[in-house]
């Protein structure tokens, strides 16, 4: 389809979860969405690397005292382009599920907007499909190893959150369509990932 996922690694080294330094054996992938109307990656990922854009409040998650951390975020960069940032090593134990899934699952957040923007949803959804296919390939998983936070709650491995099913159906999608789309990519055997290494902008 000519789509190339843009993956940038910017680890949240100041986050307490990163500092805890625990590793997991990856057995599954969990999709989350942020629950706040702000599609900008810079709200959650930092410091600014010249691609993210500046967070004037410095309230991104690469700070101590934040009781959560995921492995990656999908959202808009400073130019409004949708891309993926990796914030923990994939086999690092994240703080994302509020339950046992932290010991087994990679957690990825899609930055929510007002949930109405068709174009943003389509781009973020496609980015997530590509990322999850990439991670399935990396860890020998299939689409059957993918859940969202709300499914994690039903399975008893995550806290009581509704994401992503409060958003996906508004755009005619579900976790079943998501898994099917990942399977299509896995069956096709080709996931295009461009790993972007940003050149950090010196602090002002």
SERO-4910 file (N, C-alpha, C, O; in steps of 0.05 Angstrom, whole numbers):
BEGIN
 pado doro    nc1    nc2    nc3   cac1   cac2   cac3    cc1    cc2    cc3    oc1    oc2    oc3
  Unk    A     17    -24      0      0      0      0     17     25      0      7     47      0
  Unk    A     43     22      0     61     45     -1     63     60     25     78     80     27
  Unk    A     50     50     46     51     63     72     76     56     87     83     32     89
  Unk    A     90     75     97    114     70    113    110     82    140    107    106    144
  Unk    A    112     65    160    110     73    188    135     87    196    157     77    191
  Unk    A    133    110    210    156    125    219    159    120    249    143    128    265
  Unk    A    181    106    256    186     99    284    211    113    295    233    110    284
  Unk    A    206    129    315    228    144    328    231    134    357    211    131    371
  Unk    A    256    128    365    261    119    392    270    142    409    291    154    404
  Unk    A    255    149    430    263    170    449    254    160    477    232    165    486
  Unk    A    272    145    490    265    132    515    260    151    537    274    172    540
  Unk    A    240    144    554    232    162    576    250    156    600    241    145    621
  Unk    A    275    164    597    296    156    617    292    168    644    303    159    664
  Unk    A    276    190    646    271    203    672    246    192    686    241    199    709
  Unk    A    231    176    671    206    165    683    213    143    703    231    127    699
  Unk    A    198    142    725    204    123    747    202     94    737    216     77    746
  Unk    A    184     89    718    181     63    707    206     54    692    215     31    695
  Unk    A    217     72    677    243     66    663    264     60    683    279     41    681
  Unk    A    265     77    704    286     73    725    283     47    740    302     36    751
  Unk    A    258     37    742    253     12    756    268    -11    742    276    -31    755
  Unk    A    270     -9    716    288    -26    701    281    -56    699    298    -73    695
  Unk    A    255    -62    703    247    -90    701    242    -99    672    233    -82    656
  Unk    A    247   -124    666    243   -134    639    220   -155    639    214   -166    660
  Unk    A    208   -159    616    187   -179    614    193   -197    590    209   -191    572
  Unk    A    180   -221    590    179   -237    565    153   -229    552    131   -232    563
  Unk    A    155   -217    528    132   -206    514    114   -229    503    123   -245    487
  Unk    A     89   -228    512     70   -249    504     46   -237    490     29   -252    479
  Unk    A     44   -211    490     21   -198    477     25   -168    474     44   -157    484
  Unk    A      5   -156    461      6   -127    455    -21   -115    464    -42   -126    458
  Unk    A    -20    -92    477    -44    -79    486    -46    -51    475    -28    -35    478
  Unk    A    -68    -45    462    -73    -19    450    -89     -2    470   -109    -11    481
  Unk    A    -80     22    473    -93     42    491    -98     68    474    -87     71    453
  Unk    A   -116     85    485   -116    112    476   -118    130    500   -128    122    521
  Unk    A   -109    155    497   -101    172    520   -124    183    537   -120    190    560
  Unk    A   -148    185    525   -171    195    541   -171    225    544   -185    236    561
  Unk    A   -155    240    528   -154    269    530   -152    280    501   -140    269    484
  Unk    A   -166    303    497   -166    315    470   -141    330    465   -140    355    467
  Unk    A   -120    315    457    -95    328    450    -79    308    433    -65    290    444
  Unk    A    -80    310    406    -67    291    389    -36    295    386    -23    280    372
  Unk    A    -26    315    400      3    322    397     20    303    413     16    299    437
  Unk    A     40    291    400     59    274    414     74    289    436     81    277    456
  Unk    A     79    314    432     95    330    451     81    332    478     95    338    498
  Unk    A     55    326    480     42    326    506     52    303    523     53    305    548
  Unk    A     60    281    510     68    257    525     97    249    522    108    237    540
  Unk    A    109    257    500    137    249    494    154    274    494    147    295    484
  Unk    A    178    271    506    196    294    507    224    284    516    227    261    522
  Unk    A    243    303    516    241    331    507    240    334    477    244    314    462
  Unk    A    235    358    468    233    363    439    258    355    425    280    363    433
  Unk    A    255    340    404    278    331    388    279    344    361    294    335    343
  Unk    A    263    365    357    262    378    331    240    368    314    233    380    293
  Unk    A    228    345    321    206    333    306    180    335    322    159    340    311
  Unk    A    183    332    349    160    332    366    146    359    369    122    361    368
  Unk    A    162    379    371    152    406    378    155    410    408    159    391    423
  Unk    A    154    435    416    160    443    444    135    440    462    113    447    454
  Unk    A    140    428    485    119    427    506    124    448    527    142    444    544
  Unk    A    110    470    525    117    493    542    112    487    572    124    500    589
  Unk    A     94    468    578     89    461    606    108    440    616    109    434    640
  Unk    A    124    428    598    143    407    605    129    384    621    141    372    639
  Unk    A    104    379    614     89    359    629     87    332    614     69    316    619
  Unk    A    106    327    596    107    301    583    115    280    603    121    286    626
  Unk    A    114    255    594    118    232    613    148    226    618    154    208    634
  Unk    A    166    239    604    194    235    610    203    252    633    222    268    631
  Unk    A    190    248    655    195    263    680    191    244    704    175    225    702
  Unk    A    205    249    726    199    233    750    172    239    762    160    260    756
  Unk    A    162    221    778    137    226    792    112    220    776     90    226    785
  Unk    A    114    210    752     91    203    735     86    173    738    103    157    731
  Unk    A     63    166    748     58    138    756     49    120    733     34    101    737
  Unk    A     59    126    709     51    110    686     72    112    665     86    132    663
  Unk    A     74     92    648     92     93    625     84     71    605     81     48    613
  Unk    A     83     78    580     77     59    559    102     56    542    122     70    544
  Unk    A    101     37    524    124     31    506    125     49    482    146     54    470
  Unk    A    101     60    475    101     77    451     76     94    449     56     88    461
  Unk    A     78    115    434     56    133    429     53    138    399     73    139    384
  Unk    A     28    140    390     22    147    362      7    173    363    -13    176    377
  Unk    A     16    193    348      3    219    348     16    237    328     30    229    310
  Unk    A     10    263    331     19    283    311     45    296    320     49    303    343
  Unk    A     64    300    301     88    315    306     82    345    303     59    353    299
  Unk    A    103    361    304    100    390    303     88    399    277     75    420    275
  Unk    A     91    383    255     80    390    229     52    377    224     41    379    202
  Unk    A     42    363    245     16    351    241     17    324    228     -4    312    221
  Unk    A     41    313    224     44    287    212     42    265    233     53    268    255
  Unk    A     27    244    227     24    222    246     48    203    246     56    194    224
  Unk    A     59    198    269     82    180    271     82    167    298     66    173    316
  Unk    A    101    148    302    103    132    326    129    139    341    150    141    329
  Unk    A    127    142    367    151    145    384    152    122    404    132    115    417
  Unk    A    175    109    405    180     88    425    192    101    450    213    115    448
  Unk    A    180     96    473    188    109    498    200     90    519    212     99    538
  Unk    A    196     64    514    210     44    531    220     22    512    209     18    490
  Unk    A    242      9    519    250    -15    504    226    -34    505    211    -36    524
  Unk    A    221    -48    483    197    -64    480    195    -85    502    172    -93    509
  Unk    A    217    -95    512    216   -116    533    219   -105    561    224   -120    580
  Unk    A    216    -79    564    216    -66    590    188    -69    602    168    -67    588
  Unk    A    187    -74    628    160    -76    641    148    -48    643    157    -32    659
  Unk    A    126    -44    629    113    -18    629     92    -16    651     85    -36    664
  Unk    A     83      8    656     61     13    675     38     25    658     35     49    656
  Unk    A     23      7    646      2     16    628    -25      3    632    -46     15    626
  Unk    A    -25    -22    642    -50    -38    643    -65    -35    669    -89    -40    670
  Unk    A    -51    -28    691    -64    -29    717    -71    -57    725    -91    -61    739
  Unk    A    -55    -76    717    -60   -104    724    -38   -122    713    -17   -113    706
  Unk    A    -44   -148    713    -24   -168    706    -12   -166    678     10   -175    673
  Unk    A    -27   -153    660    -17   -150    633      9   -134    632     24   -136    612
  Unk    A     15   -119    653     41   -105    653     65   -125    652     86   -118    643
  Unk    A     60   -149    662     81   -169    663     84   -184    636    103   -200    633
  Unk    A     66   -179    617     66   -195    593     63   -179    567     71   -188    546
  Unk    A     52   -155    569     44   -140    545     59   -115    541     65   -100    559
  Unk    A     65   -109    515     74    -83    506     49    -65    505     29    -73    494
  Unk    A     51    -41    516     29    -22    515     34      2    497     56     14    500
  Unk    A     16      8    480     19     31    461     -6     49    463    -29     39    462
  Unk    A     -2     75    466    -23     94    467    -26    108    440     -7    117    428
  Unk    A    -51    111    431    -57    130    409    -67    156    422    -85    155    439
  Unk    A    -54    178    415    -63    204    426    -90    211    415    -94    213    390
  Unk    A   -109    214    432   -136    221    423   -139    251    416   -124    268    426
  Unk    A   -157    256    397   -165    283    391   -194    286    402   -200    275    423
  Unk    A   -211    300    388   -239    302    397   -256    278    388   -280    277    391
  Unk    A   -243    258    377   -255    232    368   -272    235    343   -284    216    334
  Unk    A   -273    259    331   -290    264    308   -275    265    281   -286    262    260
  Unk    A   -249    270    283   -233    276    259   -228    250    243   -212    233    252
  Unk    A   -241    247    220   -240    223    204   -212    218    194   -201    196    194
  Unk    A   -199    240    185   -173    238    172   -152    230    193   -135    213    188
  Unk    A   -152    243    216   -133    236    237   -137    207    246   -118    192    250
  Unk    A   -163    199    250   -168    172    259   -156    152    239   -143    133    247
  Unk    A   -161    156    214   -152    137    193   -122    135    194   -111    113    192
  Unk    A   -108    157    196    -78    157    196    -68    143    222    -49    127    220
  Unk    A    -79    150    245    -70    138    270    -76    108    271    -60     92    280
  Unk    A    -99    101    261   -107     72    260    -88     56    242    -78     35    250
  Unk    A    -82     67    219    -63     54    201    -35     51    213    -22     31    210
  Unk    A    -27     72    226      0     72    239      0     50    261     20     36    263
  Unk    A    -22     48    276    -23     27    297    -23     -1    285    -10    -19    295
  Unk    A    -37     -5    263    -38    -31    249     -9    -38    241      0    -61    246
  Unk    A      5    -19    229     33    -25    220     51    -31    244     67    -49    243
  Unk    A     48    -15    265     66    -19    288     60    -46    301     79    -60    308
  Unk    A     35    -54    303     29    -79    316     37   -103    299     45   -124    310
  Unk    A     36   -100    273     46   -121    255     76   -123    258     87   -145    259
  Unk    A     90   -100    260    119   -100    264    126   -114    290    145   -129    291
  Unk    A    111   -108    311    117   -120    337    110   -150    338    124   -166    350
  Unk    A     89   -158    324     83   -186    321    106   -201    308    115   -222    317
  Unk    A    117   -189    286    140   -201    273    164   -203    291    178   -223    291
  Unk    A    168   -182    307    191   -181    324    190   -202    346    211   -213    354
  Unk    A    166   -208    356    164   -226    379    150   -252    373    142   -267    391
  Unk    A    146   -258    347    134   -284    339    105   -286    349     96   -308    356
  Unk    A     91   -264    349     63   -263    358     44   -263    333     53   -259    311
  Unk    A     19   -268    338     -1   -265    317    -22   -244    326    -21   -233    348
  Unk    A    -41   -239    308    -62   -220    314    -78   -229    339    -90   -212    352
  Unk    A    -78   -255    344    -93   -265    367    -80   -258    394    -92   -261    415
  Unk    A    -56   -247    393    -42   -238    418    -47   -208    423    -34   -196    440
  Unk    A    -65   -196    408    -71   -167    411    -97   -162    425   -118   -174    418
  Unk    A    -97   -145    445   -121   -136    458   -120   -106    463    -99    -94    461
  Unk    A   -143    -94    469   -142    -66    478   -147    -66    508   -150    -87    521
  Unk    A   -147    -42    520   -149    -40    549   -176    -51    559   -177    -65    579
  Unk    A   -197    -45    544   -224    -55    552   -225    -85    552   -238    -97    569
  Unk    A   -213    -98    533   -212   -127    532   -195   -138    554   -201   -159    566
  Unk    A   -173   -124    561   -156   -132    583   -172   -132    609   -168   -150    626
  Unk    A   -190   -113    613   -207   -112    637   -225   -137    637   -227   -150    658
  Unk    A   -237   -143    615   -255   -167    614   -240   -193    619   -251   -212    630
  Unk    A   -214   -193    612   -198   -217    617   -186   -218    645   -174   -237    653
  Unk    A   -190   -196    660   -181   -194    687   -151   -188    690   -139   -193    710
  Unk    A   -139   -177    668   -110   -170    669   -105   -140    667    -82   -132    666
  Unk    A   -126   -124    668   -123    -95    666   -145    -81    682   -165    -93    689
  Unk    A   -140    -55    688   -159    -39    703   -183    -32    686   -184    -38    662
  Unk    A   -203    -20    699   -228    -15    686   -228     10    668   -237     32    677
  Unk    A   -218      7    644   -218     29    624   -233     20    599   -235     -4    594
  Unk    A   -244     39    585   -260     32    561   -244     34    535   -255     26    514
  Unk    A   -220     44    536   -205     49    511   -198     22    498   -190      4    512
  Unk    A   -199     20    472   -204     40    452   -233     40    441   -239     53    421
  Unk    A   -250     24    454   -276     19    442   -296     42    445   -318     40    435
  Unk    A   -288     63    459   -305     87    459   -300    104    434   -314    124    429
  Unk    A   -279     97    419   -270    114    397   -272     99    370   -284    110    351
  Unk    A   -262     75    368   -261     60    343   -288     58    329   -290     62    305
  Unk    A   -309     50    344   -335     46    330   -346     72    318   -362     70    299
  Unk    A   -339     95    328   -347    120    316   -337    122    287   -349    137    271
  Unk    A   -317    107    280   -305    108    253   -307     80    239   -292     74    221
  Unk    A   -327     65    249   -332     39    236   -311     18    240   -309     -1    225
  Unk    A   -295     21    261   -274      1    267   -279    -11    295   -294      0    311
  Unk    A   -266    -34    299   -267    -47    325   -240    -61    329   -223    -60    312
  Unk    A   -237    -74    352   -213    -90    356   -212   -114    337   -191   -124    330
  Unk    A   -236   -123    329   -236   -146    309   -226   -136    282   -211   -151    269
  Unk    A   -235   -113    273   -224   -102    247   -194    -97    250   -179   -102    231
  Unk    A   -186    -87    273   -158    -81    278   -141   -107    276   -121   -107    262
  Unk    A   -150   -128    289   -135   -153    288   -135   -164    260   -115   -175    251
  Unk    A   -157   -162    246   -159   -171    218   -140   -156    200   -127   -168    182
  Unk    A   -137   -130    204   -119   -114    188    -90   -120    194    -73   -120    176
  Unk    A    -84   -126    219    -57   -134    226    -51   -161    213    -29   -165    202
  Unk    A    -70   -179    214    -67   -206    201    -61   -203    171    -44   -217    161
  Unk    A    -76   -185    158    -71   -181    130    -42   -173    124    -30   -183    106
  Unk    A    -32   -155    141     -3   -147    138     15   -170    144     35   -174    129
  Unk    A     10   -185    165     27   -208    172     27   -229    150     47   -241    143
  Unk    A      3   -234    139      1   -254    117     16   -245     92     27   -261     77
  Unk    A     15   -218     88     29   -207     65     59   -207     69     75   -204     50
  Unk    A     67   -209     94     96   -212    101    113   -187     99    137   -189    101
  Unk    A    100   -164     94    116   -140     91    106   -117    108     83   -108    104
  Unk    A    122   -108    126    115    -84    142    138    -64    138    161    -70    144
  Unk    A    132    -41    127    152    -21    122    155     -3    146    137     12    153
  Unk    A    179     -3    157    185     14    180    209     30    174    230     20    168
  Unk    A    207     56    177    230     74    175    237     82    203    222     97    216
  Unk    A    260     74    212    269     82    239    282    109    237    303    112    224
  Unk    A    270    128    250    280    156    248    298    162    273    289    157    295
  Unk    A    322    171    268    338    179    291    341    210    290    356    221    274
  Unk    A    326    223    308    326    252    307    353    264    316    367    252    333
  Unk    A    359    287    307    381    303    317    370    322    337    355    340    329
  Unk    A    377    319    363    364    336    383    371    366    379    393    373    371
  Unk    A    351    382    384    355    411    382    367    420    409    357    412    430
  Unk    A    388    436    408    399    445    433    378    461    449    362    476    437
  Unk    A    378    458    475    359    473    492    363    503    489    386    512    487
  Unk    A    341    518    488    344    547    486    358    560    509    363    584    510
***
